Amino acid sequence: MIHEILPVGMLGCNCSILGDELSREAIVIDPGDDISEIVALLQKHHLKVTQIAITHAHIDHIGGAAKLRAITGAPIYMHEADAFLADRLDVQAGWLGMETPENPGIDTPAKEGDILKAGAIEATVLHTPGHTPGSISLFMPHEKKLIAGDTLFQGSVGRTDLPGGDPEAIAKSIRGKLYTLPEDTIVVAGHGANTTIGREKRQNMFVRP
């Protein structure tokens, strides 16, 4: 599997490109900005995007999705519980002093247990609310990888003081769904360095198992 992680935008959102080496199909996760750089990586690996997945609708994760869809024709996959945040991209842009990006809407609603596919790649959808009501994580058991969005970070968790945040919900999501995954699962967080489930269970002071 091809896996490129590209920090994009002023907040350094980790955009993931998952590509199947045989079919050349790809999923792009959280194309928050810097779409030209994302497209350059797709071209480098000769990949065709079949789905654009959004872990949650904060501007740094969703801001470039409409542009990428216009270029690739791939549908937007996101949980409907975050539609209210996508509808307020102008407010989010005001917080950061940036131009308001286009709201891409939702082409395919995300649901717990869905399996996203690109060639032989399979990613199971976990609904992990708390950072936002519609936050999702994507677990790839064959690759032992988790795309966690802003739910779980190395040594930290997603903030819950923004609209729709819920500290009890994020703790429940992490304990009930993420900490139950194999300990050697690599966690690709929405910002910053990778970690593992085992490391976070042992060292994360914000949510204990």
Residue pairs with C-beta under 8 A, 6 or more apart in sequence:
1 18
1 19
1 20
1 21
1 120
1 121
1 140
1 143
2 17
2 18
2 19
2 20
2 21
2 26
2 45
2 47
3 16
3 17
3 18
3 19
3 143
3 145
4 16
4 17
4 19
4 41
4 45
5 14
5 15
5 16
5 17
5 188
6 14
6 15
6 16
6 17
6 34
6 37
6 38
6 41
7 13
7 14
7 15
7 191
8 15
8 31
8 32
8 33
8 34
8 37
8 38
8 60
8 64
9 32
9 33
9 34
9 60
9 63
9 64
10 33
10 60
10 96
10 98
11 32
11 60
11 96
11 191
12 191
12 192
13 30
13 32
13 33
13 60
13 61
13 190
13 191
14 30
14 188
14 189
14 190
14 191
14 192
15 28
15 29
15 30
15 31
15 32
15 34
15 38
16 28
16 29
16 30
16 147
16 188
17 26
17 27
17 28
17 29
17 38
17 41
17 42
17 45
17 47
18 26
18 27
18 28
18 29
18 118
18 121
18 123
18 140
19 25
19 26
19 45
19 47
19 118
19 121
20 26
20 118
20 119
20 120
20 121
21 119
22 119
22 120
23 118
23 119
23 120
24 45
24 46
24 47
24 48
24 119
25 47
25 48
25 49
25 50
25 118
25 119
25 121
26 42
26 45
26 47
26 48
26 49
26 50
26 118
27 49
27 50
27 51
27 52
27 53
27 116
27 118
27 121
27 123
28 38
28 42
28 49
28 51
28 52
28 53
28 68
28 72
28 74
29 52
29 53
29 54
29 55
29 138
29 147
30 53
30 54
30 55
30 61
30 62
30 149
30 190
31 38
31 52
31 64
31 65
31 67
31 68
32 59
32 60
32 61
32 62
32 63
32 64
33 60
33 63
33 64
34 64
35 64
35 67
35 68
35 71
38 64
38 68
39 68
39 71
42 48
42 49
42 72
48 72
49 68
49 72
49 73
49 74
50 74
50 117
50 118
51 74
51 75
51 77
51 108
51 116
51 118
52 65
52 68
52 69
52 72
52 74
52 75
52 76
52 77
52 104
53 77
53 78
53 110
53 116
53 123
53 136
53 138
54 61
54 62
54 65
54 76
54 77
54 78
54 82
55 61
55 135
55 136
55 137
55 138
55 147
55 148
55 149
55 150
55 151
55 190
56 62
56 79
56 82
56 85
56 131
56 132
56 134
56 135
56 136
56 149
56 150
57 78
57 82
57 83
57 85
57 86
57 132
57 134
58 85
58 92
58 132
58 150
58 162
59 89
59 92
59 93
59 96
59 98
59 101
61 149
61 150
61 190
62 78
62 86
62 89
62 101
62 104
63 89
63 101
64 101
65 76
65 104
66 101
66 102
66 103
66 104
67 101
67 102
68 74
69 75
69 76
69 104
69 107
75 107
75 108
76 104
76 105
76 106
76 107
76 108
77 106
77 107
77 108
77 110
77 116
78 86
78 106
78 109
78 110
78 134
78 136
79 109
79 110
79 111
79 127
79 133
79 134
79 135
79 136
80 106
80 109
80 110
80 134
81 129
81 132
81 133
81 134
82 132
82 133
82 134
82 135
82 164
83 106
83 134
84 164
85 92
85 132
85 134
85 163
85 164
86 103
86 104
86 105
86 106
87 103
88 163
89 100
89 101
89 103
90 100
93 99
93 100
93 101
110 125
110 127
110 134
110 136
111 125
111 127
112 125
112 126
112 127
113 124
113 125
114 124
114 125
115 122
115 123
115 124
115 125
116 122
116 123
116 125
116 138
117 123
121 140
121 143
122 140
122 141
122 142
123 138
123 139
123 140
123 147
124 138
124 139
124 140
124 141
125 136
125 137
125 138
126 136
126 137
126 138
126 139
126 173
126 177
126 178
127 134
127 135
127 136
127 173
128 135
128 136
128 137
128 148
128 149
128 151
128 170
128 173
128 174
128 177
128 178
129 135
129 166
129 169
129 170
129 173
130 151
130 157
130 158
130 160
130 165
130 166
130 167
130 168
130 169
130 170
130 171
130 172
130 173
130 174
131 149
131 150
131 151
131 157
131 158
131 159
131 160
131 165
131 170
132 162
132 164
132 165
133 164
133 166
133 169
135 149
135 150
135 151
135 158
135 173
136 149
137 146
137 147
137 148
137 149
137 151
137 152
137 177
137 178
138 146
138 147
139 145
139 146
139 147
139 181
139 185
140 146
140 147
144 182
144 184
144 185
144 186
145 185
145 186
145 187
145 188
146 178
146 181
146 185
146 186
146 187
146 188
146 197
147 188
148 178
148 187
148 188
148 189
148 190
149 158
149 189
149 190
150 158
150 159
150 189
150 190
150 191
151 157
151 158
151 170
151 173
151 174
151 178
151 190
152 158
152 174
152 178
152 187
152 189
152 195
152 200
152 204
153 189
153 190
153 191
153 192
153 195
154 187
154 189
154 192
154 193
154 194
154 195
154 199
154 200
155 195
155 200
155 203
155 204
155 205
156 204
156 206
157 170
157 171
157 174
157 204
157 206
157 207
158 165
158 170
158 190
159 165
160 166
160 167
160 169
160 170
170 207
171 207
174 207
175 207
175 209
178 187
178 197
178 200
179 197
179 200
179 201
179 207
179 209
181 197
182 197
183 196
183 197
183 198
183 201
184 196
184 197
184 198
185 196
185 197
186 194
186 195
186 196
187 194
187 195
187 196
187 197
187 200
188 194
189 195
200 207
201 209
